[in-house]
Amino acid sequence: MGLLTDPSVGHGALTSIFVRHHNRFCIVMYIVSVALFCMLAHYSLSSQTYFSENALLPGLVKGQLNDNTGSSFRDHYRELNAEAEHFETETPHSYLISKFKNLRLETYSHNFTLNYPLKKNTKYTGRNVYGILRAPRSASIESIVLSVPYRAPSSVFPSTLPGLAVMFQIAQFFRHQIYWAKDIIFLVTEHEQLGMQAWLEAYHGTSCGSPGVLDSGKLSGRAGAIQAAINLEIHSEKIDHIDVKLSGLNGQLPNLDLVNLAHRLCNKESVKHTFNNVDGGAIGRNKVNSYYTNLSTMLSMVMTQATGVPDGNHGLFHRFGIEAITLEGHEKEGRGIYSSVLQVGRVIEGMFRSLNNLLERFHQSFFFYLLPSTDRYVSIGLYMPCLVLLVGALFLKAFSTWIQHSTEHKPGDSSAEATIPEHLNVGMVSVITLGSHVMGLLLLPNLAPAYFTHFWNYMPTHRALLLGYGSLSLTIVCILPIIMKKCLNSFKSSNWVLLHVICLLELGIGLLCVSMHNFSLGYLTALVYVLPAICTKSSQNNLIVKFLWLLVHPMCSLFWITAYITYTAYPELPITDYLTKVLEASGQWMVLSTVDNMIYGNWAFTVGVLLLLPVWTAFWCLMFLPTIDSKKMKTE
């Protein structure tokens, strides 16, 4: 704040140039940020991946997994298919328990209950099954997890029965080996990520969401501290490629060494592997096509990470300091070369043997990175300046606005230090600022959604939330301009400048804080909100700036994003059906984000109501505040 209160600031030649042309500098910083971010996908700015943890020793030994050890994959797969026919919508818990026991594993089951937060007296129950292979060379100090989500035949998601058969085969093989220094947990979860979240909470004895929502229960058996986890989703016997999934809850990423380990062992076993379903090794020699492919891959990672929603069960491990990834095997369609489940099993064997060599947790490689391909990465030191340029534009705008105002209102040669505070109405500015944040607090998932669903209990939950938040947003857009013009008809220009500077600084600092945890969310939000923020002026705001702010309202932003995704998925829909589907999808997204916040602790919705909505509301007030110059008031 010293820069904003020191009367001597702003009189240097270089500073005067920045202050006088700050709008141009801000636009240039915005353009340079976008250009620099797009350049990150080029080979000259990305680096070749490498191993920082030498103890992994990937591919040092030859894989020994084969079909000659006990029952083969086909035997397990045939049993699973026969059992699944009798359980169209349920999980065959008894079969899984008996199977783990036959494999001579310590077998346990875990019950959990979800008290659905948006409807009273609505409960869902689930049950996980897991087996523990105790390490013969240690005292259960550390462990590794291999998990598979069970999906019934009626599930809308692809089947994971082949992956479960691979797990049984691997468990059978691992049991005969004597070199394990860590316990191995074989986990079969129910209800996708919900079962995994409940198991992790019970394993660590904690609760991550709102109290009373997810009753995780208790575990009958535990292994050592979990060092790493592999989530397996194999959809067919014939595998076209293995897609390595990374994104975790709230944008967390696993250690890059674990990702490199998966890709390296896939290469060793001649298994086609991809990231975001793009094969980095098959891009070709065309540099232009290679660049655009890398850019699209990096952008898809940014989009996925920005949502804060894990793209697999692995994403729930990261908050507990456990490095985890998902290996998804896609089915081979038609004829051609494919990878067998035995090859994938050897990849998993190699990963577990490498993880078995670790003497400490992953810590040497990167936790913050972007991946333009399977074998190249962009470190935090290269992509963070892109956000710094956008936030720097906000800080430059705030500084220049304050200096310009102090210079214009400086009487003669005396300093502005005594002139500006004389006309500041801090109380009115505080009312607008605090009022917008109090409104955001009331809209938190623990408060507003419950009232909306209770008030409109005769309609589906997603429509009730959409109607509630939509009505409130429409009220803010329409009523606030009238209040600003009628009740604050003598708002001084000094107060306007103070409120403007506060909004700019709050937006900039908030974006920096968000990007420290989730760069993608912070950067994409900055791309949307920085441009209208630096275009905002006092009473000179024209209809274009007001319309621009209206377009970036959080509810409108949700609508545009949903509209784009819906169009890419259903381009053939008529306009009426298309708009109906967009509105329905927007309401469902609000329900999912609210429930994710209350169950898993996903704070994407919280960022929207505690940062974006208050800042937008304050800027919307600025659009319609009538300003009276301080000099005119003195002459009158």
C-alpha positions as CSV (number, residue, x, y, z in Angstrom):
1,M,0.0,0.0,0.0
2,G,3.0,2.3,0.2
3,L,2.9,2.8,-3.5
4,L,-0.7,4.0,-3.3
5,T,-0.2,6.4,-0.4
6,D,3.2,7.9,-1.1
7,P,2.6,11.4,-2.7
8,S,6.0,11.3,-4.4
9,V,5.1,8.2,-6.4
10,G,4.2,8.7,-10.1
11,H,6.4,11.7,-10.9
12,G,9.4,9.8,-12.5
13,A,9.7,9.9,-16.3
14,L,9.4,6.1,-16.7
15,T,6.5,5.9,-14.2
16,S,4.7,8.7,-16.0
17,I,5.0,6.9,-19.3
18,F,3.5,3.7,-17.7
19,V,0.7,5.7,-16.0
20,R,-0.2,7.7,-19.1
21,H,-0.3,4.7,-21.5
22,H,-1.3,2.0,-19.0
23,N,-4.3,0.8,-21.0
24,R,-2.0,0.0,-24.0
25,F,0.5,-1.7,-21.8
26,C,-2.2,-3.8,-20.2
27,I,-3.5,-4.9,-23.6
28,V,0.0,-5.8,-24.7
29,M,0.6,-7.8,-21.6
30,Y,-2.7,-9.7,-22.2
31,I,-1.7,-10.5,-25.8
32,V,1.9,-11.5,-24.8
33,S,0.5,-13.8,-22.1
34,V,-1.7,-15.7,-24.6
35,A,1.1,-15.9,-27.2
36,L,3.6,-17.1,-24.7
37,F,1.2,-19.8,-23.4
38,C,0.6,-21.1,-27.0
39,M,4.3,-21.2,-27.6
40,L,4.8,-23.5,-24.6
41,A,3.7,-26.5,-26.8
42,H,6.7,-25.9,-29.1
43,Y,9.7,-28.2,-28.7
44,S,12.1,-25.4,-27.9
45,L,10.1,-24.5,-24.7
46,S,9.3,-28.0,-23.6
47,S,11.8,-30.5,-22.2
48,Q,12.3,-34.2,-22.6
49,T,11.0,-36.2,-19.7
50,Y,13.6,-38.0,-17.5
51,F,13.7,-39.9,-14.1
52,S,14.8,-38.0,-11.1
53,E,14.4,-40.9,-8.7
54,N,17.1,-43.4,-9.5
55,A,15.8,-46.0,-7.0
56,L,12.9,-46.8,-9.4
57,L,15.2,-48.7,-11.8
58,P,12.5,-49.1,-14.5
59,G,12.9,-52.1,-16.7
60,L,15.9,-53.4,-14.9
61,V,14.4,-56.9,-14.7
62,K,12.5,-58.9,-17.2
63,G,8.8,-59.4,-16.6
64,Q,7.8,-62.9,-15.5
65,L,4.0,-62.8,-15.6
66,N,2.6,-65.5,-17.8
67,D,-0.5,-67.6,-18.2
68,N,1.2,-70.7,-16.8
69,T,1.0,-69.7,-13.2
70,G,-2.3,-71.0,-11.8
71,S,-5.5,-69.9,-13.5
72,S,-5.1,-67.8,-16.6
73,F,-6.7,-64.5,-17.5
74,R,-9.4,-66.2,-19.6
75,D,-10.4,-68.4,-16.6
76,H,-10.9,-65.4,-14.3
77,Y,-12.7,-63.5,-17.1
78,R,-15.1,-66.3,-17.8
79,E,-16.0,-66.6,-14.1
80,L,-16.6,-62.9,-13.9
81,N,-18.9,-62.8,-16.9
82,A,-20.9,-65.7,-15.6
83,E,-21.2,-64.0,-12.2
84,A,-22.1,-60.7,-13.7
85,E,-25.1,-62.2,-15.6
86,H,-26.8,-62.8,-12.2
87,F,-26.1,-59.3,-10.9
88,E,-27.3,-56.9,-13.6
89,T,-27.4,-53.9,-11.3
90,E,-25.4,-55.0,-8.3
91,T,-21.9,-55.9,-7.2
92,P,-21.3,-59.6,-6.5
93,H,-19.7,-59.1,-3.1
94,S,-19.8,-62.7,-2.0
95,Y,-18.0,-63.8,-5.2
96,L,-15.3,-61.2,-4.8
97,I,-14.7,-62.1,-1.1
98,S,-14.5,-65.8,-1.9
99,K,-12.2,-65.0,-4.9
100,F,-9.8,-63.0,-2.7
101,K,-9.8,-65.8,-0.1
102,N,-9.1,-68.4,-2.7
103,L,-6.1,-66.3,-3.7
104,R,-4.9,-66.6,0.0
105,L,-5.2,-62.8,0.6
106,E,-6.3,-61.2,3.9
107,T,-9.8,-60.4,2.8
108,Y,-12.1,-57.6,4.2
109,S,-15.2,-55.7,3.2
110,H,-16.0,-52.1,3.9
111,N,-19.5,-50.6,4.2
112,F,-20.3,-46.9,3.7
113,T,-23.4,-44.7,3.5
114,L,-24.1,-41.5,1.6
115,N,-26.6,-39.2,3.1
116,Y,-27.6,-37.3,-0.1
117,P,-27.2,-33.6,0.9
118,L,-29.8,-32.1,-1.5
119,K,-32.7,-34.3,-0.4
120,K,-33.6,-35.2,3.2
121,N,-33.9,-38.8,4.2
122,T,-32.3,-40.0,1.0
123,K,-29.5,-42.5,1.6
124,Y,-27.3,-44.7,-0.7
125,T,-25.2,-47.6,0.6
126,G,-22.2,-49.3,-0.9
127,R,-19.6,-51.9,-0.1
128,N,-16.0,-52.2,-1.1
129,V,-14.0,-55.4,-1.0
130,Y,-10.2,-55.5,-0.6
131,G,-7.5,-58.1,0.0
132,I,-4.0,-57.5,1.5
133,L,-0.9,-59.4,0.4
134,R,1.5,-59.0,3.4
135,A,5.2,-58.3,2.5
136,P,7.4,-61.2,3.6
137,R,10.4,-58.9,4.0
138,S,9.0,-56.1,6.1
139,A,6.7,-55.4,9.0
140,S,3.7,-53.8,7.1
141,I,5.3,-50.3,7.3
142,E,4.5,-49.3,3.7
143,S,2.1,-50.4,1.0
144,I,1.0,-50.0,-2.6
145,V,-2.6,-50.1,-3.9
146,L,-3.9,-51.7,-7.1
147,S,-7.6,-50.7,-7.5
148,V,-10.3,-51.5,-10.0
149,P,-13.8,-49.9,-10.0
150,Y,-16.5,-52.6,-10.4
151,R,-19.2,-51.7,-13.0
152,A,-22.3,-53.7,-13.3
153,P,-23.6,-54.7,-16.8
154,S,-26.3,-52.0,-16.5
155,S,-23.7,-49.2,-16.0
156,V,-23.4,-46.4,-18.5
157,F,-19.6,-46.6,-18.3
158,P,-17.5,-49.2,-20.2
159,S,-17.1,-52.5,-18.4
160,T,-14.1,-53.1,-16.1
161,L,-14.4,-56.9,-15.9
162,P,-11.2,-57.4,-18.0
163,G,-9.3,-55.2,-15.6
164,L,-10.7,-57.2,-12.6
165,A,-9.5,-60.4,-14.3
166,V,-6.1,-58.9,-14.8
167,M,-6.1,-58.0,-11.1
168,F,-6.9,-61.6,-10.1
169,Q,-4.1,-62.9,-12.3
170,I,-1.6,-60.4,-10.9
171,A,-2.6,-61.1,-7.3
172,Q,-2.1,-64.8,-8.0
173,F,1.3,-64.2,-9.5
174,F,2.5,-61.7,-6.8
175,R,1.6,-64.2,-4.0
176,H,4.3,-66.6,-5.1
177,Q,7.1,-63.9,-5.1
178,I,9.3,-63.4,-2.1
179,Y,10.9,-60.1,-3.0
180,W,8.1,-57.8,-1.8
181,A,9.2,-55.2,0.7
182,K,5.8,-53.4,0.8
183,D,2.3,-54.7,1.4
184,I,0.1,-54.8,-1.7
185,I,-3.6,-53.9,-1.4
186,F,-6.0,-55.2,-4.1
187,L,-9.1,-53.0,-3.9
188,V,-12.4,-53.3,-5.7
189,T,-14.6,-50.3,-5.2
190,E,-18.3,-49.7,-5.7
191,H,-20.1,-46.6,-7.0
192,E,-17.0,-45.3,-8.8
193,Q,-15.3,-42.4,-7.0
194,L,-17.7,-42.5,-4.1
195,G,-16.5,-45.9,-2.9
196,M,-12.9,-44.9,-3.3
197,Q,-13.4,-41.7,-1.3
198,A,-15.1,-43.6,1.5
199,W,-12.4,-46.2,1.6
200,L,-9.6,-43.6,1.8
201,E,-11.4,-41.6,4.5
202,A,-11.8,-44.8,6.5
203,Y,-8.2,-45.9,5.9
204,H,-6.8,-42.5,7.2
205,G,-9.5,-41.9,9.8
206,T,-10.6,-38.5,8.5
207,S,-13.5,-36.8,6.7
208,C,-12.9,-34.5,3.7
209,G,-16.4,-33.2,2.9
210,S,-19.2,-31.6,4.9
211,P,-20.0,-33.3,8.2
212,G,-22.7,-36.0,8.1
213,V,-22.8,-36.3,4.3
214,L,-20.5,-39.4,3.7
215,D,-20.4,-41.9,6.5
216,S,-17.2,-43.7,5.6
217,G,-17.5,-46.4,8.3
218,K,-14.5,-48.3,9.6
219,L,-12.0,-50.7,8.2
220,S,-11.4,-54.1,9.7
221,G,-7.9,-54.5,8.3
222,R,-5.1,-52.1,7.3
223,A,-1.7,-52.3,5.7
224,G,1.2,-49.9,5.9
225,A,1.3,-46.3,4.9
226,I,0.3,-46.1,1.2
227,Q,3.2,-44.9,-1.0
228,A,1.6,-45.1,-4.4
229,A,-1.5,-46.4,-6.2
230,I,-2.5,-47.7,-9.7
231,N,-6.1,-47.6,-10.8
232,L,-6.9,-50.0,-13.5
233,E,-9.7,-49.7,-16.1
234,I,-9.3,-52.3,-18.8
235,H,-12.3,-52.6,-21.1
236,S,-11.5,-55.5,-23.4
237,E,-9.2,-58.5,-24.0
238,K,-7.9,-56.8,-27.1
239,I,-6.4,-53.4,-26.2
240,D,-5.8,-50.7,-28.7
241,H,-3.9,-48.4,-26.4
242,I,-3.3,-47.5,-22.7
243,D,-4.3,-44.0,-21.8
244,V,-2.5,-42.6,-18.8
245,K,-4.7,-40.3,-16.7
246,L,-3.3,-37.8,-14.3
247,S,-5.7,-35.1,-13.2
248,G,-6.8,-35.3,-9.6
249,L,-9.1,-33.5,-7.2
250,N,-8.8,-29.7,-7.3
251,G,-6.2,-29.9,-10.1
252,Q,-3.6,-31.9,-8.2
253,L,-1.1,-33.9,-10.2
254,P,1.0,-37.0,-9.4
255,N,4.8,-36.8,-9.3
256,L,6.1,-36.8,-12.8
257,D,8.4,-39.8,-12.1
258,L,5.4,-42.0,-11.7
259,V,4.0,-40.8,-15.0
260,N,7.3,-41.4,-16.7
261,L,7.5,-44.9,-15.2
262,A,4.2,-45.9,-16.8
263,H,5.2,-44.6,-20.2
264,R,8.6,-46.1,-20.1
265,L,7.4,-49.6,-19.2
266,C,4.7,-49.4,-21.9
267,N,7.5,-48.8,-24.4
268,K,9.4,-51.7,-23.0
269,E,6.4,-54.1,-23.3
270,S,5.5,-52.7,-26.8
271,V,2.1,-51.4,-25.6
272,K,0.8,-48.4,-27.4
273,H,0.4,-45.6,-24.7
274,T,-1.2,-42.2,-24.9
275,F,-1.9,-39.1,-22.9
276,N,-5.4,-37.7,-23.4
277,N,-5.7,-40.4,-26.1
278,V,-2.9,-38.8,-28.2
279,D,0.2,-40.9,-29.0
280,G,3.2,-38.6,-28.7
281,G,5.4,-41.1,-30.5
282,A,3.1,-41.3,-33.6
283,I,2.8,-37.5,-34.3
284,G,5.1,-37.7,-37.3
285,R,7.9,-35.5,-38.6
286,N,5.8,-32.6,-39.8
287,K,6.7,-29.9,-37.4
288,V,3.6,-27.9,-38.0
289,N,1.3,-30.8,-37.3
290,S,3.4,-31.8,-34.4
291,Y,3.0,-28.4,-32.8
292,Y,-0.7,-28.2,-33.2
293,T,-1.1,-31.7,-31.8
294,N,1.0,-30.8,-28.8
295,L,-0.9,-27.6,-28.3
296,S,-4.3,-29.4,-28.4
297,T,-3.0,-32.0,-26.0
298,M,-1.8,-29.4,-23.6
299,L,-5.0,-27.4,-23.9
300,S,-7.1,-30.6,-23.2
301,M,-5.0,-31.1,-20.0
302,V,-5.6,-27.5,-18.9
303,M,-9.4,-27.8,-19.5
304,T,-9.6,-31.1,-17.5
305,Q,-7.4,-29.8,-14.7
306,A,-9.4,-26.5,-14.4
307,T,-12.7,-28.3,-13.5
308,G,-11.0,-29.8,-10.4
309,V,-12.8,-33.1,-11.0
310,P,-10.6,-36.2,-11.1
311,D,-10.6,-38.1,-14.4
312,G,-10.3,-41.4,-12.5
313,N,-10.3,-42.9,-9.0
314,H,-6.6,-42.2,-8.8
315,G,-7.4,-38.4,-8.3
316,L,-8.7,-38.9,-4.8
317,F,-5.3,-40.3,-3.5
318,H,-3.3,-37.1,-4.1
319,R,-4.7,-35.1,-1.2
320,F,-3.3,-37.8,1.2
321,G,0.2,-37.4,-0.2
322,I,-0.2,-40.6,-2.3
323,E,1.0,-40.6,-5.9
324,A,-1.5,-42.3,-8.2
325,I,-2.4,-42.6,-11.8
326,T,-5.1,-44.5,-13.8
327,L,-4.3,-46.8,-16.7
328,E,-7.3,-47.1,-19.0
329,G,-7.2,-49.8,-21.7
330,H,-9.4,-48.9,-24.7
331,E,-10.9,-51.6,-26.8
332,K,-9.4,-52.4,-30.2
333,E,-12.0,-51.9,-32.9
334,G,-11.7,-53.7,-36.2
335,R,-8.7,-55.6,-37.3
336,G,-5.1,-54.7,-36.8
337,I,-2.3,-54.9,-34.2
338,Y,-3.5,-54.9,-30.6
339,S,-2.0,-55.4,-27.2
340,S,-2.9,-58.3,-25.0
341,V,-3.9,-58.2,-21.4
342,L,-0.7,-60.2,-20.7
343,Q,1.4,-57.3,-22.0
344,V,-0.5,-54.9,-19.8
345,G,-0.1,-57.2,-16.8
346,R,3.7,-57.1,-17.3
347,V,3.5,-53.3,-17.4
348,I,1.8,-53.4,-14.0
349,E,4.2,-56.0,-12.7
350,G,7.1,-53.7,-13.7
351,M,5.6,-50.7,-12.1
352,F,5.0,-52.5,-8.8
353,R,8.5,-53.9,-8.8
354,S,9.9,-50.4,-9.4
355,L,7.7,-49.0,-6.6
356,N,8.9,-51.8,-4.4
357,N,12.4,-50.4,-4.7
358,L,11.5,-47.0,-3.3
359,L,13.2,-46.1,0.0
360,E,11.3,-42.9,0.5
361,R,8.2,-41.1,-0.9
362,F,8.3,-39.5,-4.3
363,H,9.8,-36.0,-3.9
364,Q,12.6,-35.4,-6.4
365,S,10.6,-34.8,-9.6
366,F,8.0,-32.2,-10.5
367,F,4.5,-31.9,-9.0
368,F,3.6,-28.9,-11.1
369,Y,3.8,-29.3,-14.9
370,L,1.9,-29.4,-18.2
371,L,2.3,-32.2,-20.7
372,P,2.1,-31.5,-24.4
373,S,2.9,-35.1,-25.2
374,T,3.8,-38.4,-23.6
375,D,7.5,-37.7,-23.5
376,R,7.7,-33.9,-23.1
377,Y,6.8,-31.6,-20.2
378,V,6.6,-27.9,-19.4
379,S,7.8,-26.9,-15.9
380,I,6.2,-24.4,-13.6
381,G,9.0,-21.9,-14.2
382,L,7.9,-21.6,-17.9
383,Y,4.1,-21.5,-17.7
384,M,3.7,-19.4,-14.5
385,P,4.9,-16.1,-16.2
386,C,1.8,-16.4,-18.5
387,L,-0.4,-15.9,-15.4
388,V,1.9,-13.3,-13.9
389,L,1.5,-11.1,-17.0
390,L,-2.3,-11.2,-16.7
391,V,-2.2,-10.4,-13.0
392,G,0.5,-7.8,-13.6
393,A,-1.9,-6.0,-16.0
394,L,-4.5,-5.8,-13.2
395,F,-1.9,-4.4,-10.7
396,L,-0.7,-1.9,-13.3
397,K,-4.2,-0.8,-14.0
398,A,-4.9,-0.3,-10.2
399,F,-1.6,1.6,-9.7
400,S,-2.1,3.9,-12.7
401,T,-5.8,4.6,-11.9
402,W,-4.9,5.7,-8.4
403,I,-1.9,7.8,-9.5
404,Q,-3.9,9.5,-12.3
405,H,-6.7,10.4,-9.9
406,S,-4.3,11.8,-7.3
407,T,-2.5,13.9,-10.0
408,E,-5.8,15.3,-11.4
409,H,-7.0,16.3,-7.9
410,K,-3.8,17.8,-6.7
411,P,-4.3,21.5,-6.0
412,G,-1.3,23.4,-7.1
413,D,2.1,22.2,-5.9
414,S,0.8,20.7,-2.7
415,S,0.7,17.0,-2.3
416,A,-2.4,14.9,-2.9
417,E,-1.9,13.3,0.5
418,A,-4.3,15.8,2.2
419,T,-6.6,16.1,-0.8
420,I,-7.7,12.6,-1.5
421,P,-8.6,11.3,2.0
422,E,-10.8,14.4,2.5
423,H,-13.3,13.1,0.0
424,L,-13.1,9.4,0.7
425,N,-16.2,7.7,2.0
426,V,-14.7,4.4,3.2
427,G,-18.0,3.4,4.8
428,M,-19.9,3.3,1.5
429,V,-17.1,1.6,-0.3
430,S,-17.0,-1.0,2.5
431,V,-20.7,-1.6,2.3
432,I,-20.5,-2.5,-1.4
433,T,-17.4,-4.6,-1.0
434,L,-18.5,-6.5,2.1
435,G,-22.1,-6.8,0.8
436,S,-21.0,-8.6,-2.3
437,H,-18.9,-11.1,-0.2
438,V,-21.7,-11.7,2.2
439,M,-23.9,-12.6,-0.7
440,G,-21.2,-15.1,-1.8
441,L,-21.1,-16.6,1.6
442,L,-24.9,-17.2,1.6
443,L,-24.6,-19.0,-1.7
444,L,-22.1,-21.6,-0.4
445,P,-23.1,-25.3,-1.0
446,N,-23.9,-25.8,2.7
447,L,-26.6,-23.0,2.7
448,A,-28.3,-21.9,-0.5
449,P,-28.8,-25.2,-2.4
450,A,-30.7,-26.8,0.5
451,Y,-33.1,-23.9,0.6
452,F,-33.6,-23.9,-3.2
453,T,-34.4,-27.6,-3.3
454,H,-36.7,-27.3,-0.2
455,F,-38.5,-24.3,-1.7
456,W,-39.0,-25.9,-5.1
457,N,-39.4,-29.5,-3.9
458,Y,-41.9,-30.2,-6.6
459,M,-39.3,-30.1,-9.4
460,P,-36.1,-32.0,-10.0
461,T,-33.0,-31.0,-8.1
462,H,-31.0,-29.6,-11.0
463,R,-34.0,-27.4,-12.2
464,A,-34.5,-26.1,-8.6
465,L,-30.8,-25.1,-8.4
466,L,-30.8,-23.5,-11.9
467,L,-34.0,-21.6,-11.1
468,G,-32.7,-20.4,-7.7
469,Y,-29.2,-19.3,-8.8
470,G,-30.6,-18.0,-12.1
471,S,-33.3,-15.9,-10.4
472,L,-30.8,-14.4,-7.9
473,S,-28.4,-13.6,-10.7
474,L,-31.1,-11.9,-12.8
475,T,-32.2,-9.9,-9.7
476,I,-28.6,-8.7,-9.2
477,V,-28.2,-7.7,-12.8
478,C,-31.5,-5.8,-13.0
479,I,-31.9,-4.3,-9.5
480,L,-28.3,-3.2,-8.7
481,P,-28.2,-0.5,-11.5
482,I,-31.4,1.0,-10.1
483,I,-30.1,1.1,-6.6
484,M,-26.8,2.6,-7.7
485,K,-28.5,5.4,-9.6
486,K,-31.3,6.2,-7.1
487,C,-29.6,5.8,-3.7
488,L,-26.0,6.8,-4.5
489,N,-26.5,9.9,-6.7
490,S,-23.7,11.7,-5.0
491,F,-21.0,9.1,-5.1
492,K,-17.7,11.0,-5.4
493,S,-15.0,10.2,-8.0
494,S,-12.5,9.5,-5.2
495,N,-14.8,6.8,-3.8
496,W,-15.3,5.3,-7.3
497,V,-11.5,5.1,-7.8
498,L,-11.0,3.5,-4.4
499,L,-13.7,0.9,-5.1
500,H,-12.2,0.3,-8.6
501,V,-8.7,-0.2,-7.1
502,I,-10.0,-2.6,-4.5
503,C,-11.7,-4.7,-7.1
504,L,-8.6,-4.9,-9.3
505,L,-6.4,-5.8,-6.4
506,E,-8.8,-8.4,-5.1
507,L,-9.2,-10.1,-8.5
508,G,-5.4,-10.1,-9.1
509,I,-4.6,-11.5,-5.6
510,G,-7.4,-14.1,-5.8
511,L,-6.2,-15.3,-9.2
512,L,-2.7,-15.7,-7.8
513,C,-3.9,-17.7,-4.8
514,V,-6.0,-20.0,-7.0
515,S,-3.2,-20.6,-9.4
516,M,-0.9,-21.7,-6.6
517,H,-3.1,-24.8,-6.2
518,N,-4.6,-25.1,-9.7
519,F,-2.8,-23.2,-12.4
520,S,-5.3,-24.1,-15.1
521,L,-8.3,-22.8,-13.2
522,G,-6.5,-19.6,-12.3
523,Y,-5.2,-19.0,-15.9
524,L,-8.5,-19.7,-17.7
525,T,-10.4,-17.5,-15.2
526,A,-7.8,-14.7,-15.7
527,L,-8.3,-14.9,-19.5
528,V,-12.0,-14.3,-19.0
529,Y,-12.0,-11.6,-16.4
530,V,-8.8,-9.6,-16.9
531,L,-9.9,-8.1,-20.3
532,P,-13.2,-6.5,-19.0
533,A,-11.5,-5.5,-15.8
534,I,-8.8,-3.4,-17.6
535,C,-11.4,-1.9,-20.0
536,T,-13.5,-0.6,-17.1
537,K,-13.4,3.2,-16.6
538,S,-15.5,5.6,-14.5
539,S,-18.6,7.2,-15.9
540,Q,-17.2,6.8,-19.5
541,N,-18.2,3.1,-19.5
542,N,-20.1,2.4,-22.7
543,L,-22.6,-0.3,-23.6
544,I,-19.9,-2.5,-25.0
545,V,-18.0,-2.8,-21.6
546,K,-21.3,-3.4,-19.8
547,F,-22.3,-6.0,-22.3
548,L,-18.9,-7.6,-21.9
549,W,-19.3,-7.8,-18.1
550,L,-22.7,-9.3,-18.6
551,L,-21.3,-12.0,-20.8
552,V,-18.7,-13.1,-18.2
553,H,-21.2,-13.4,-15.3
554,P,-20.5,-16.7,-13.6
555,M,-23.9,-18.1,-14.6
556,C,-23.5,-16.9,-18.2
557,S,-20.0,-18.4,-18.3
558,L,-21.4,-21.7,-17.2
559,F,-24.0,-21.4,-20.0
560,W,-21.5,-20.7,-22.7
561,I,-19.2,-23.5,-21.7
562,T,-22.1,-26.0,-21.5
563,A,-23.4,-24.7,-24.9
564,Y,-20.0,-25.4,-26.5
565,I,-19.7,-28.9,-25.0
566,T,-23.3,-29.8,-26.0
567,Y,-22.8,-28.6,-29.5
568,T,-19.6,-30.7,-30.0
569,A,-21.4,-33.7,-28.6
570,Y,-24.8,-33.2,-30.4
571,P,-24.3,-31.0,-33.5
572,E,-27.4,-32.4,-35.2
573,L,-29.9,-31.2,-32.6
574,P,-32.6,-28.6,-33.6
575,I,-32.2,-25.2,-32.0
576,T,-35.1,-25.7,-29.5
577,D,-33.9,-29.2,-28.4
578,Y,-30.4,-27.8,-28.2
579,L,-31.2,-24.9,-25.9
580,T,-33.3,-27.2,-23.7
581,K,-30.4,-29.7,-23.4
582,V,-28.0,-26.8,-22.6
583,L,-30.2,-25.6,-19.8
584,E,-30.7,-29.1,-18.4
585,A,-27.0,-29.7,-18.6
586,S,-26.2,-26.4,-16.8
587,G,-28.5,-27.4,-14.0
588,Q,-27.0,-30.8,-13.7
589,W,-23.5,-29.3,-13.6
590,M,-24.6,-27.1,-10.7
591,V,-25.9,-30.1,-8.8
592,L,-22.8,-32.1,-9.5
593,S,-20.4,-29.3,-8.4
594,T,-22.5,-28.7,-5.3
595,V,-22.4,-32.4,-4.4
596,D,-18.7,-32.7,-5.2
597,N,-18.0,-29.9,-2.8
598,M,-19.9,-31.5,0.0
599,I,-18.7,-35.0,-0.5
600,Y,-15.1,-34.7,-1.8
601,G,-14.2,-31.1,-0.9
602,N,-13.9,-29.9,-4.5
603,W,-13.6,-26.1,-4.2
604,A,-14.4,-25.1,-7.9
605,F,-17.9,-24.1,-6.9
606,T,-16.5,-22.3,-3.8
607,V,-14.1,-20.2,-6.0
608,G,-17.1,-19.2,-8.1
609,V,-19.2,-17.9,-5.2
610,L,-16.5,-16.5,-3.0
611,L,-14.2,-14.9,-5.6
612,L,-15.8,-14.6,-9.0
613,L,-19.3,-13.6,-8.1
614,P,-18.4,-11.0,-5.4
615,V,-15.8,-9.4,-7.8
616,W,-18.3,-9.4,-10.6
617,T,-20.9,-7.8,-8.4
618,A,-18.6,-5.1,-7.3
619,F,-17.5,-4.4,-10.9
620,W,-21.2,-4.4,-12.0
621,C,-21.9,-1.7,-9.3
622,L,-19.0,0.3,-10.8
623,M,-20.7,0.3,-14.2
624,F,-23.7,2.3,-12.9
625,L,-22.3,4.4,-10.0
626,P,-22.9,8.1,-10.8
627,T,-19.7,10.0,-10.0
628,I,-19.5,13.7,-8.9
629,D,-16.1,15.3,-9.2
630,S,-14.6,16.6,-5.9
631,K,-13.7,19.9,-7.4
632,K,-17.2,20.6,-8.6
633,M,-18.5,19.9,-5.1
634,K,-16.1,22.4,-3.7
635,T,-17.1,25.2,-6.1
636,E,-20.7,24.6,-5.4
